[in-house]
Amino acid sequence: MTINWVEITEESLEHYESAMKLYDQAFPIEVREPHQTFLRGLQYTKRPNNYHFLVGLVDNQLASFATGHYFAKINAGFIVYIVTNPEIRNKGLGSKTLFKIEELLNKDALLAGNSTMKAIFLETETPEMVHTEKEKQDCLKRYQFFSRNGYEKCDEIPYLQPALHDEMGDIPLDLFIKNLDINKRSKDEIKNAIVTIYKEKYQLVNGIDKSIIDNCLKKMEIEDEE
């Protein structure tokens, strides 16, 4: 089964609606950003930073998609979402999608003058967030999936995602990290990465108020030195 990889851009939104339909089915409302945020992300493509909205097509049907940012300041990627279409049976589709978005992010690092990215970060729901046995099993599968693909859960910092909706508070999530150089990220490096993710992604792209950002950082005992 051949996968055709296409990037959604401001100029080419052909598969955007299909991706949003799959997205709404895949994630609970707590961690689901407004659709408009994806479109705002497409405007965040100024080098050396970059944003990717990647879709995988099988026989012109949406098979998967992934979105992610490259942040030059910390020479790291941040994968926001990765989704596969449950109606398409293709062994390894999730790993292939993850590999492809990682490949694109690493190309950004090369264009920024680096030999490789230092790391890739991503968030995922915790087991405490599940409501049903199926959600529990899905959560365990996600953990196993990320582990198989080289990601390790960060236990040094009790990670929070700032509220994506006005009526909700911040959300405890698990932070996973994939180290791409020989050095494991120190706690200070992880804190610096979280500050960058918060400011460049959640404040700039999502438009979350700075006071909410600052409060979440304070709860994680992270200081913004800028």
N, C-alpha and C positions, 0 to 999 in steps of 0.2 A: 504494500500500500504506500503510494507516494504522497508525501506532504508538501504542499506548495506554501512557502512562507511569504507573507505580505505584511508590510508595515502600513498601518493607518496613519494618515497625516492630515493636516488642515486642508490640503488640496485634494485628498482622496479619502472619502469617508464611506466607501462602498459597503464595507462589512461592519460598520459601527453599530447599527441597530441590531444586527444578529448577535454581536458580542454582548451588547447590553442586555438582551433578553436572556442569554445564557448566564450572565453575571448575576442578574436578579434572582435566578433560580438556585445559584450556587452558594450564596453567602447570606448569613443572618443580617437583619437590618442594622444591628449594632456596629458591624464592621463594613457596612456598605456605604461607600461614598455616593453623593449625588452624581448623576450622569454628567452634569455640567463640569465636574472636576476633571474628568477624562479629557474633555475638550480644552480645558484650561492647561492641562499638562502638555497638550500638543503645541502650545505656544512657548513652552519651556524647552526650547531646543537650541539655545545660543551657546556656541562653543566657548570654553571647553566643557561646560555642562551639557547634558543631553537627556532626552526622554524618548522612550520607545513604547509603542503600542503595537505589539506583534500578534498577528493572527496566523493560525495554521489551517489550511484548507485541504480537504480530501474530496475529490470529485466536485470541487467548487462549493462544498458544504463546510460550514464552520466546524472544525474539529477541536480547536483549542485557541486560547489566547493568553498573553502575558503582558504586563506593563512593568516598566522599571525606569529608574533614574540613574544617571551617572553623575557623581559629584567630584569635580576635580580637586576641590580643596582637601578632601581626605583620600582621594584616589580610590574610591570605592563605589560599588553599585548598591542600589536599594530596590529590590523586587517588591512591588506593591501587591500585584495579584497574579495568580496563575490558575487557569481554569481549563478543564477538558470536558468535551461533550460526551455525556454518558451514553448517548445513542450510537456513538461510533466506537466500534471495538478495534482497537489498535494497540497491541501490547507495547508498552514503553512510550506511549504518546506523551504522558506527563514529563518523563525524563527528557524526551526529545525536545519538548517545548522549553523546558528549563535550560537545557544545554544551548539552545538557539538564542534565548534572551541573554544568557551569560556571554555568549560569543559576541553579541552586539555591544554589550556593555564593555567588554574587554577591548573592542575596537576603539571605543571612545577613549579608553585609557591610553592606547597607543597614539591616537591623534593628539592627546594632551601632552605627549612627550614622555610617557612612562613605558617601561618594558612590559608591565602587566599591572592589573589592578592589585591592590593589597588584599581586598576582601569584598564579599557581598553580604549584605544584611537583608533580612526579611522578618516579618511578623506573622504569627499565626495564633489562632484561638487556643486557649488553654482548656484542659479537660473540665475545669470548673464551670465553663460557659455552656456545656452541653445540656440539652433538655430531654433528649430521648436516647434510647440504646443505639439507634442508628447513628445519631450525631456523635455518640461516644466512639463508636467503631470508626467513623469517618475521621475523627480527631486522631485516633491511634494510627490510622493509615497515613495521615499527613506527617506525623512524627517519623514514621518508618520511611516514608518517601524522602523527606529531607535528609534523614540520616544516611540513606543509601546513596544520596547524591552529594555527600561530603559536607553537609551542614551540621553544626553542633549547637545545642541549646546553650544560651548564655545564662548562667546561674549567678553571676556576680552582681547583677543589677535587677531589682524588681521592676521590670519594664512596664510602662504605661503608654497607651495610644491616646492622644488628645481626642476629646469628644468630636465625632464627625457630624453630630446633629445637636442643635441647640437644646433639645429637651433631655439629652443624655449627658452623663458625666464621663470622665476619662475611663478607659477600659484596660484592665490588666491583661496583657497578652504575653506570649512567649517570644523572645527575640532569638533568632537563629543566625549564626555567622558561619560563612565559608571562607577560610583563610586561603589565599592564593599565592602567598610567598612563604618563605621558610619560617617566618616568625609568627607566633600566635599573638593576637591582639591583646595588649595590656588593658587593664581596667580603665586607665586614663584615655587610651586610644578609643575604647568603646564609648566612653562618655563624650568625647569630642565628636565621634560619629553620630551619636544620638542628637547632639546639639545641631549638627549640620542637617540631619534628616528633618528635625523639627522645624528649623528655620527655612530651609530651601523647599521642602515638600509641604509640610502642614501649614506653615504660615504663608509662604509665597504662593503656592499653587492652590491649596485648599481654601486659603483666605481665613484661617482660624485666627481669632484675636490674639494679640501678643500676650495679654494678661493670662489667657488660658494656657498658652505655651509655657510661659514663665512659671506658672503654678505647677504644671506637670513636671517640669524639670526640677523644681524645688522638692516635690514629693519623692523624686528619685535621687535626691541629694546630689544633683548635678548643677554646677555653676557655669553660667554663660559668661566667659571672660571678655567678650567683646562689648 
